[in-house]
Amino acid sequence: MTLMHEPTGQADSTRQAGVAGAAHGEEEPPELARERVNRRWIETLQETRVAQTGVQILFGFLLSVAFTPLFRDLDVFDRVVYTVTVVLGASATAALIAPVSIHRFLSGQRMKDDLVHTASRLMVCGMVLLALTISGTLLLILRVVVPGLLAEILVGAVMLWFAVCWYGLPLWLRRRSGGRRRPPGTRSGRSRRPGRPRS
């Protein structure tokens, strides 16, 4: 029984030491440049998969709308909204799938730094296009369901919520965490390793 409890006790003490180190503001060991770029690329792929699933489902729905009987009854404005929304959905799909294509063409060329940077920009662009696609889809649907100006008001409110969740909140968290950071070597726990680089 003693042998079974020793690893658990060691794990608990290690976890408590990690929590204590985090409470004192100590950072994790620095990553090598290659490790960092590999980690960022894996994170980008995971984020891309989530966004791709959403845009593909939405784009498939938009393509099917044109073949429904109700589509013939839409007025000129609704047809314009539909056309713009389909184009935005196709553009979002291209931007979010582009990192996979770029990686396939540049594989083995030792350009992963450039690949990660470009994929990050494409992800931001694709998410903006995806938000616009969602707004157009909502406007198209709500104009059929809700009469009058209420449809536009609801779409504006939903898009404002998207802006807060997707862009406002991350920017606020970055600004708040940036204000808490201190330059290396200012804490007592780091004075013993003055030459330690930041990750």
C-alpha positions in Angstrom: 0.0 0.0 0.0 2.9 2.3 0.7 4.3 1.9 -2.8 0.9 2.8 -4.3 0.7 6.0 -2.4 4.2 7.3 -3.0 3.6 8.3 -6.7 0.4 10.0 -5.8 2.1 11.9 -3.1 4.9 12.9 -5.5 2.3 14.0 -8.1 0.4 16.0 -5.5 3.6 17.7 -4.3 4.6 18.5 -7.9 1.2 19.9 -8.7 1.3 22.0 -5.6 4.7 23.3 -6.5 3.5 24.2 -9.9 0.5 26.0 -8.5 2.8 27.8 -6.0 5.1 28.8 -8.9 2.2 30.1 -10.9 1.0 32.1 -7.9 4.4 33.7 -7.6 4.4 34.6 -11.3 7.1 32.1 -12.4 6.8 31.1 -16.1 7.2 27.7 -17.7 10.6 26.8 -19.1 11.3 28.6 -22.4 10.5 26.8 -25.7 13.0 26.4 -28.5 12.2 28.3 -31.6 11.3 25.0 -33.5 9.1 23.8 -30.6 7.3 27.1 -30.5 6.5 27.2 -34.2 5.4 23.6 -34.2 3.1 24.3 -31.3 1.6 27.3 -33.0 1.0 25.4 -36.2 -0.8 22.6 -34.3 -3.0 25.2 -32.5 -3.8 26.9 -35.8 -4.8 23.6 -37.3 -7.2 22.8 -34.4 -8.7 26.3 -34.6 -9.1 25.9 -38.4 -11.0 22.6 -38.0 -13.6 24.3 -35.7 -14.1 27.2 -38.1 -14.2 25.0 -41.2 -17.0 22.9 -39.8 -19.2 25.9 -39.2 -18.6 27.6 -42.5 -19.1 24.3 -44.5 -22.5 23.6 -42.8 -23.6 27.2 -43.3 -22.4 27.3 -47.0 -24.2 24.0 -47.7 -27.4 25.5 -46.3 -27.1 28.6 -48.5 -26.5 26.5 -51.6 -29.7 24.5 -51.0 -31.9 27.6 -50.5 -31.7 28.5 -54.2 -33.4 25.2 -55.1 -36.4 25.6 -52.8 -39.9 26.8 -54.1 -39.9 29.8 -51.8 -36.7 31.2 -53.4 -38.8 32.3 -56.5 -41.0 34.5 -54.3 -38.1 36.6 -52.9 -38.0 40.2 -53.9 -35.0 41.9 -55.5 -33.4 43.0 -52.2 -33.6 39.5 -50.7 -32.0 38.1 -53.8 -29.2 40.6 -53.6 -28.7 39.7 -49.9 -28.6 36.0 -50.8 -26.1 36.5 -53.6 -23.8 38.6 -51.4 -24.1 36.1 -48.6 -23.2 33.1 -50.9 -20.1 35.0 -52.2 -19.1 35.8 -48.6 -19.6 32.1 -47.6 -17.5 30.9 -50.5 -14.7 33.5 -49.7 -14.7 32.4 -46.0 -14.4 28.7 -47.1 -11.5 29.6 -49.3 -9.7 31.6 -46.5 -10.2 28.9 -43.9 -9.1 26.0 -46.1 -6.1 27.9 -47.6 -3.7 27.0 -44.7 -4.0 23.3 -45.6 -3.3 24.0 -49.3 -0.3 26.3 -48.5 1.1 23.7 -46.1 0.8 21.0 -48.8 2.7 23.1 -51.4 5.4 24.3 -48.9 5.9 21.1 -47.0 9.6 20.3 -46.7 10.7 23.9 -47.7 11.7 24.9 -44.1 9.2 27.8 -44.2 7.0 26.9 -41.2 7.5 30.4 -39.7 6.1 32.0 -42.7 3.4 29.4 -42.9 2.2 30.0 -39.4 2.2 33.7 -39.8 0.2 33.5 -43.1 -2.2 30.9 -41.7 -2.9 33.2 -38.7 -3.8 36.1 -41.0 -6.0 33.9 -43.2 -7.8 32.6 -40.0 -8.6 36.2 -39.0 -9.8 37.1 -42.5 -11.9 33.9 -42.7 -13.5 34.6 -39.3 -14.5 38.1 -40.4 -16.0 36.7 -43.6 -17.7 34.0 -41.6 -19.3 36.6 -39.3 -20.5 38.5 -42.4 -21.9 35.3 -43.9 -23.8 34.6 -40.7 -25.2 38.2 -40.7 -26.4 37.8 -44.3 -28.0 34.5 -43.5 -29.8 35.9 -40.5 -31.0 38.8 -42.5 -32.3 36.6 -45.2 -34.2 34.3 -42.8 -35.5 37.0 -40.4 -36.9 39.1 -43.3 -39.1 36.2 -44.1 -40.1 35.4 -40.5 -40.2 38.8 -38.9 -42.0 41.7 -40.6 -40.8 45.3 -40.8 -37.6 46.8 -39.3 -37.3 44.3 -36.5 -35.3 41.9 -38.7 -32.6 44.4 -39.2 -32.5 45.3 -35.5 -32.2 41.7 -34.5 -29.4 41.1 -37.0 -27.5 44.2 -35.8 -27.8 43.0 -32.2 -26.5 39.6 -33.0 -23.6 41.0 -34.9 -22.8 43.2 -32.0 -22.7 40.2 -29.8 -20.4 38.4 -32.3 -18.1 41.4 -32.3 -17.9 41.4 -28.5 -17.3 37.6 -28.2 -14.9 37.2 -31.1 -12.9 40.4 -31.0 -13.7 42.7 -28.1 -13.2 40.0 -25.4 -9.9 38.7 -26.7 -8.5 42.3 -27.0 -9.7 43.2 -23.5 -8.0 40.0 -22.1 -4.8 40.8 -23.9 -4.8 44.4 -22.6 -5.5 43.2 -19.1 -2.8 40.6 -19.0 -0.3 42.9 -20.6 -0.8 45.3 -17.8 0.1 42.6 -15.2 3.3 41.6 -16.9 6.7 42.6 -15.5 10.1 42.6 -17.2 12.3 39.6 -16.6 14.4 39.6 -13.4 12.1 41.9 -11.4 10.7 39.0 -9.2 12.6 37.5 -6.4 12.0 34.0 -7.7 13.8 34.8 -11.0 16.8 36.6 -9.6 18.8 33.4 -9.5 18.6 32.9 -13.3 19.3 36.4 -14.8 20.0 35.1 -18.3 16.8 33.1 -18.8 15.1 34.0 -22.1 11.4 34.6 -22.4 9.3 32.1 -24.4 
